[in-house]
Amino acid sequence: MSEMIPGITASPEALNGVVWSILGQTYTLKQVSEHSMAWHARFPAGTFVPPHTHPTQDEFIYVLTGQYTIWLEGTETVANPGDLVRLPKGIPHGIFNKSEAAATSIFWVAPTRSLETLFGRIHNVSDPQEVVRIAAAHEVYFLPPPGG
């Protein structure tokens, strides 16, 4: 991985044509370098990323459309269009679209670490347990379900 390449990734485009399908969500790569990675995300109604931690990355979500319910250290709050969600490294968090409409956003992490590789490995993987197993090898650790 190298330094960030200057330029514009147009609205409908993906950097280097990279689009991932991850458990019903669509992630369109917009920027990647050693220091950060950004992607456009589309969360259909009812989809989510369960509670997890990134011990080596800060994560951010800028909400474009729809509404996200953010689980942060055991507390739920709602993020609406124009809101910026800050998820510091090491802090457990989950991202849920509990509404009846799709939600879109720009996500980014800093530094990138192996998140791009993780997304490539879990692209089109339909078994959530397999996603959890693969994620642990890339510094993303999912919390056990409540009572599990």
PyRosetta script that sets phi, psi and omega in degrees:
from pyrosetta import init, pose_from_sequence

init()
pose = pose_from_sequence("MSEMIPGITASPEALNGVVWSILGQTYTLKQVSEHSMAWHARFPAGTFVPPHTHPTQDEFIYVLTGQYTIWLEGTETVANPGDLVRLPKGIPHGIFNKSEAAATSIFWVAPTRSLETLFGRIHNVSDPQEVVRIAAAHEVYFLPPPGG")
pose.set_psi(1, 148.6)
pose.set_omega(1, -174.6)
pose.set_phi(2, -125.3)
pose.set_psi(2, -165.6)
pose.set_omega(2, 176.2)
pose.set_phi(3, -71.0)
pose.set_psi(3, 163.5)
pose.set_omega(3, 178.6)
pose.set_phi(4, -65.3)
pose.set_psi(4, 138.1)
pose.set_omega(4, 177.9)
pose.set_phi(5, -89.2)
pose.set_psi(5, 127.5)
pose.set_omega(5, 179.2)
pose.set_phi(6, -69.1)
pose.set_psi(6, 152.4)
pose.set_omega(6, 176.9)
pose.set_phi(7, 140.0)
pose.set_psi(7, -165.5)
pose.set_omega(7, -177.6)
pose.set_phi(8, -125.9)
pose.set_psi(8, 131.9)
pose.set_omega(8, 168.8)
pose.set_phi(9, -100.5)
pose.set_psi(9, 107.6)
pose.set_omega(9, -174.5)
pose.set_phi(10, -61.2)
pose.set_psi(10, 157.2)
pose.set_omega(10, -175.7)
pose.set_phi(11, -45.5)
pose.set_psi(11, -54.1)
pose.set_omega(11, -176.0)
pose.set_phi(12, -83.4)
pose.set_psi(12, -5.2)
pose.set_omega(12, -172.3)
pose.set_phi(13, -92.4)
pose.set_psi(13, 159.9)
pose.set_omega(13, 173.0)
pose.set_phi(14, -116.0)
pose.set_psi(14, 139.9)
pose.set_omega(14, 175.7)
pose.set_phi(15, -59.2)
pose.set_psi(15, 126.5)
pose.set_omega(15, -179.1)
pose.set_phi(16, 56.3)
pose.set_psi(16, 20.8)
pose.set_omega(16, 179.2)
pose.set_phi(17, 72.0)
pose.set_psi(17, 16.3)
pose.set_omega(17, -173.6)
pose.set_phi(18, -87.2)
pose.set_psi(18, 116.3)
pose.set_omega(18, 175.0)
pose.set_phi(19, -133.2)
pose.set_psi(19, 129.5)
pose.set_omega(19, 179.8)
pose.set_phi(20, -111.6)
pose.set_psi(20, 143.9)
pose.set_omega(20, 171.1)
pose.set_phi(21, -110.2)
pose.set_psi(21, 113.8)
pose.set_omega(21, -175.0)
pose.set_phi(22, -127.1)
pose.set_psi(22, 105.5)
pose.set_omega(22, 177.2)
pose.set_phi(23, 48.5)
pose.set_psi(23, 47.2)
pose.set_omega(23, 175.1)
pose.set_phi(24, 92.6)
pose.set_psi(24, -9.5)
pose.set_omega(24, 178.5)
pose.set_phi(25, -101.6)
pose.set_psi(25, 154.4)
pose.set_omega(25, 177.8)
pose.set_phi(26, -115.1)
pose.set_psi(26, 124.3)
pose.set_omega(26, 178.8)
pose.set_phi(27, -114.9)
pose.set_psi(27, 121.2)
pose.set_omega(27, -179.8)
pose.set_phi(28, -109.4)
pose.set_psi(28, 113.4)
pose.set_omega(28, -178.1)
pose.set_phi(29, -63.4)
pose.set_psi(29, 131.2)
pose.set_omega(29, 179.7)
pose.set_phi(30, -114.9)
pose.set_psi(30, -30.9)
pose.set_omega(30, -178.6)
pose.set_phi(31, -160.4)
pose.set_psi(31, 142.2)
pose.set_omega(31, 174.2)
pose.set_phi(32, -150.7)
pose.set_psi(32, 136.0)
pose.set_omega(32, 172.4)
pose.set_phi(33, -152.6)
pose.set_psi(33, 179.4)
pose.set_omega(33, 177.7)
pose.set_phi(34, -61.6)
pose.set_psi(34, -31.0)
pose.set_omega(34, -171.9)
pose.set_phi(35, -91.0)
pose.set_psi(35, -24.5)
pose.set_omega(35, -179.2)
pose.set_phi(36, -161.7)
pose.set_psi(36, 161.3)
pose.set_omega(36, 176.0)
pose.set_phi(37, -142.1)
pose.set_psi(37, 137.9)
pose.set_omega(37, 179.6)
pose.set_phi(38, -130.4)
pose.set_psi(38, 144.5)
pose.set_omega(38, 177.1)
pose.set_phi(39, -148.0)
pose.set_psi(39, 150.6)
pose.set_omega(39, 172.4)
pose.set_phi(40, -86.4)
pose.set_psi(40, 134.5)
pose.set_omega(40, -179.1)
pose.set_phi(41, -121.3)
pose.set_psi(41, 139.5)
pose.set_omega(41, 172.3)
pose.set_phi(42, -121.1)
pose.set_psi(42, 117.1)
pose.set_omega(42, 178.8)
pose.set_phi(43, -106.8)
pose.set_psi(43, 104.5)
pose.set_omega(43, 173.6)
pose.set_phi(44, -59.7)
pose.set_psi(44, 160.0)
pose.set_omega(44, 177.7)
pose.set_phi(45, -51.1)
pose.set_psi(45, 136.0)
pose.set_omega(45, 175.4)
pose.set_phi(46, 83.0)
pose.set_psi(46, -1.1)
pose.set_omega(46, 179.2)
pose.set_phi(47, -93.6)
pose.set_psi(47, 162.8)
pose.set_omega(47, -174.6)
pose.set_phi(48, -163.9)
pose.set_psi(48, 164.8)
pose.set_omega(48, 167.5)
pose.set_phi(49, -115.4)
pose.set_psi(49, 114.6)
pose.set_omega(49, -176.1)
pose.set_phi(50, -63.6)
pose.set_psi(50, 164.7)
pose.set_omega(50, -179.9)
pose.set_phi(51, -53.5)
pose.set_psi(51, 134.5)
pose.set_omega(51, -177.0)
pose.set_phi(52, -158.6)
pose.set_psi(52, 173.3)
pose.set_omega(52, 175.5)
pose.set_phi(53, -131.8)
pose.set_psi(53, 153.6)
pose.set_omega(53, 170.7)
pose.set_phi(54, -119.6)
pose.set_psi(54, 102.9)
pose.set_omega(54, -176.4)
pose.set_phi(55, -72.4)
pose.set_psi(55, -13.4)
pose.set_omega(55, -175.4)
pose.set_phi(56, -123.3)
pose.set_psi(56, 6.8)
pose.set_omega(56, -175.9)
pose.set_phi(57, -137.0)
pose.set_psi(57, 140.9)
pose.set_omega(57, 164.9)
pose.set_phi(58, -87.9)
pose.set_psi(58, 143.5)
pose.set_omega(58, -179.9)
pose.set_phi(59, -125.2)
pose.set_psi(59, 145.6)
pose.set_omega(59, -179.4)
pose.set_phi(60, -134.7)
pose.set_psi(60, 148.8)
pose.set_omega(60, 174.9)
pose.set_phi(61, -134.0)
pose.set_psi(61, 123.1)
pose.set_omega(61, 172.0)
pose.set_phi(62, -105.6)
pose.set_psi(62, 114.4)
pose.set_omega(62, -174.9)
pose.set_phi(63, -77.9)
pose.set_psi(63, 125.9)
pose.set_omega(63, 178.2)
pose.set_phi(64, -96.9)
pose.set_psi(64, -52.1)
pose.set_omega(64, -179.7)
pose.set_phi(65, -139.4)
pose.set_psi(65, 157.7)
pose.set_omega(65, 176.8)
pose.set_phi(66, 77.6)
pose.set_psi(66, -157.4)
pose.set_omega(66, -174.2)
pose.set_phi(67, -145.8)
pose.set_psi(67, 137.1)
pose.set_omega(67, 175.4)
pose.set_phi(68, -115.1)
pose.set_psi(68, 142.0)
pose.set_omega(68, 167.9)
pose.set_phi(69, -99.3)
pose.set_psi(69, 121.7)
pose.set_omega(69, -177.5)
pose.set_phi(70, -104.7)
pose.set_psi(70, 122.9)
pose.set_omega(70, 174.2)
pose.set_phi(71, -96.3)
pose.set_psi(71, 116.9)
pose.set_omega(71, -175.9)
pose.set_phi(72, -132.8)
pose.set_psi(72, 111.2)
pose.set_omega(72, -178.9)
pose.set_phi(73, 52.8)
pose.set_psi(73, 41.0)
pose.set_omega(73, 175.2)
pose.set_phi(74, 88.4)
pose.set_psi(74, -2.0)
pose.set_omega(74, 179.8)
pose.set_phi(75, -116.0)
pose.set_psi(75, 136.6)
pose.set_omega(75, 178.0)
pose.set_phi(76, -98.5)
pose.set_psi(76, 135.4)
pose.set_omega(76, 172.5)
pose.set_phi(77, -136.4)
pose.set_psi(77, 162.4)
pose.set_omega(77, -177.6)
pose.set_phi(78, -107.4)
pose.set_psi(78, 136.3)
pose.set_omega(78, 175.9)
pose.set_phi(79, -114.5)
pose.set_psi(79, 130.4)
pose.set_omega(79, -176.8)
pose.set_phi(80, -114.4)
pose.set_psi(80, 171.2)
pose.set_omega(80, 179.0)
pose.set_phi(81, -51.4)
pose.set_psi(81, 133.9)
pose.set_omega(81, -178.7)
pose.set_phi(82, 92.2)
pose.set_psi(82, -13.7)
pose.set_omega(82, -180.0)
pose.set_phi(83, -80.7)
pose.set_psi(83, 146.2)
pose.set_omega(83, 173.3)
pose.set_phi(84, -111.3)
pose.set_psi(84, 122.7)
pose.set_omega(84, 178.9)
pose.set_phi(85, -97.6)
pose.set_psi(85, 126.9)
pose.set_omega(85, 179.3)
pose.set_phi(86, -109.7)
pose.set_psi(86, 122.7)
pose.set_omega(86, -176.9)
pose.set_phi(87, -124.6)
pose.set_psi(87, 90.3)
pose.set_omega(87, -176.4)
pose.set_phi(88, -64.3)
pose.set_psi(88, 151.1)
pose.set_omega(88, 179.1)
pose.set_phi(89, -56.6)
pose.set_psi(89, 143.5)
pose.set_omega(89, 177.5)
pose.set_phi(90, 81.8)
pose.set_psi(90, -7.6)
pose.set_omega(90, -178.7)
pose.set_phi(91, -97.3)
pose.set_psi(91, 121.6)
pose.set_omega(91, 179.5)
pose.set_phi(92, -61.4)
pose.set_psi(92, 136.4)
pose.set_omega(92, 179.6)
pose.set_phi(93, -153.1)
pose.set_psi(93, 155.9)
pose.set_omega(93, 175.2)
pose.set_phi(94, -140.6)
pose.set_psi(94, 154.8)
pose.set_omega(94, -175.2)
pose.set_phi(95, -128.5)
pose.set_psi(95, 122.4)
pose.set_omega(95, -173.5)
pose.set_phi(96, -130.3)
pose.set_psi(96, 138.0)
pose.set_omega(96, 168.1)
pose.set_phi(97, -104.6)
pose.set_psi(97, 95.4)
pose.set_omega(97, -178.5)
pose.set_phi(98, -91.5)
pose.set_psi(98, 3.3)
pose.set_omega(98, -177.7)
pose.set_phi(99, -85.8)
pose.set_psi(99, -178.7)
pose.set_omega(99, 179.0)
pose.set_phi(100, -100.0)
pose.set_psi(100, 11.3)
pose.set_omega(100, -179.6)
pose.set_phi(101, -132.1)
pose.set_psi(101, 157.4)
pose.set_omega(101, 176.6)
pose.set_phi(102, -65.2)
pose.set_psi(102, 151.9)
pose.set_omega(102, 174.7)
pose.set_phi(103, -122.7)
pose.set_psi(103, 143.2)
pose.set_omega(103, 177.1)
pose.set_phi(104, -127.0)
pose.set_psi(104, 154.7)
pose.set_omega(104, -176.5)
pose.set_phi(105, -163.9)
pose.set_psi(105, 167.6)
pose.set_omega(105, 168.8)
pose.set_phi(106, -108.7)
pose.set_psi(106, 123.5)
pose.set_omega(106, 174.8)
pose.set_phi(107, -104.4)
pose.set_psi(107, 150.7)
pose.set_omega(107, 166.1)
pose.set_phi(108, -153.1)
pose.set_psi(108, 155.4)
pose.set_omega(108, 177.2)
pose.set_phi(109, -128.4)
pose.set_psi(109, 155.1)
pose.set_omega(109, 175.2)
pose.set_phi(110, -146.7)
pose.set_psi(110, 127.6)
pose.set_omega(110, -9.5)
pose.set_phi(111, -76.1)
pose.set_psi(111, 176.4)
pose.set_omega(111, -177.1)
pose.set_phi(112, -70.3)
pose.set_psi(112, -40.9)
pose.set_omega(112, -174.6)
pose.set_phi(113, 52.5)
pose.set_psi(113, -127.0)
pose.set_omega(113, -177.9)
pose.set_phi(114, -110.9)
pose.set_psi(114, 24.6)
pose.set_omega(114, -177.0)
pose.set_phi(115, -64.5)
pose.set_psi(115, -38.4)
pose.set_omega(115, 177.8)
pose.set_phi(116, -60.9)
pose.set_psi(116, -42.8)
pose.set_omega(116, 177.6)
pose.set_phi(117, -63.4)
pose.set_psi(117, -43.1)
pose.set_omega(117, 177.8)
pose.set_phi(118, -57.2)
pose.set_psi(118, -49.9)
pose.set_omega(118, -178.4)
pose.set_phi(119, -59.5)
pose.set_psi(119, -39.9)
pose.set_omega(119, 177.1)
pose.set_phi(120, -63.1)
pose.set_psi(120, -37.6)
pose.set_omega(120, -178.9)
pose.set_phi(121, -74.0)
pose.set_psi(121, -30.1)
pose.set_omega(121, -178.1)
pose.set_phi(122, -99.6)
pose.set_psi(122, 0.6)
pose.set_omega(122, 175.1)
pose.set_phi(123, -56.9)
pose.set_psi(123, 124.9)
pose.set_omega(123, 179.0)
pose.set_phi(124, 65.5)
pose.set_psi(124, 14.8)
pose.set_omega(124, 173.4)
pose.set_phi(125, -82.9)
pose.set_psi(125, 121.4)
pose.set_omega(125, -173.7)
pose.set_phi(126, -93.0)
pose.set_psi(126, -13.8)
pose.set_omega(126, -177.3)
pose.set_phi(127, -92.1)
pose.set_psi(127, 110.7)
pose.set_omega(127, -179.0)
pose.set_phi(128, -56.2)
pose.set_psi(128, -35.9)
pose.set_omega(128, 179.7)
pose.set_phi(129, -65.2)
pose.set_psi(129, -35.1)
pose.set_omega(129, 177.0)
pose.set_phi(130, -68.2)
pose.set_psi(130, -38.9)
pose.set_omega(130, 176.5)
pose.set_phi(131, -60.5)
pose.set_psi(131, -44.7)
pose.set_omega(131, 179.4)
pose.set_phi(132, -60.7)
pose.set_psi(132, -44.0)
pose.set_omega(132, -179.4)
pose.set_phi(133, -63.1)
pose.set_psi(133, -47.2)
pose.set_omega(133, -179.8)
pose.set_phi(134, -64.9)
pose.set_psi(134, -41.6)
pose.set_omega(134, -177.7)
pose.set_phi(135, -58.7)
pose.set_psi(135, -39.0)
pose.set_omega(135, -178.4)
pose.set_phi(136, -61.2)
pose.set_psi(136, -27.3)
pose.set_omega(136, 177.9)
pose.set_phi(137, -78.4)
pose.set_psi(137, -5.1)
pose.set_omega(137, -177.6)
pose.set_phi(138, -126.6)
pose.set_psi(138, 30.0)
pose.set_omega(138, 174.2)
pose.set_phi(139, 63.6)
pose.set_psi(139, 32.1)
pose.set_omega(139, 170.4)
pose.set_phi(140, -126.0)
pose.set_psi(140, 117.3)
pose.set_omega(140, -172.4)
pose.set_phi(141, -116.4)
pose.set_psi(141, 114.9)
pose.set_omega(141, 178.9)
pose.set_phi(142, -81.2)
pose.set_psi(142, 140.6)
pose.set_omega(142, 178.7)
pose.set_phi(143, -79.0)
pose.set_psi(143, 149.7)
pose.set_omega(143, 175.9)
pose.set_phi(144, -65.2)
pose.set_psi(144, 150.1)
pose.set_omega(144, 177.1)
pose.set_phi(145, -61.4)
pose.set_psi(145, 153.3)
pose.set_omega(145, 177.9)
pose.set_phi(146, -54.6)
pose.set_psi(146, 133.9)
pose.set_omega(146, 179.8)
pose.set_phi(147, 77.0)
pose.set_psi(147, 2.6)
pose.set_omega(147, -177.4)
pose.set_phi(148, -103.3)
pose.dump_pdb("model.pdb")
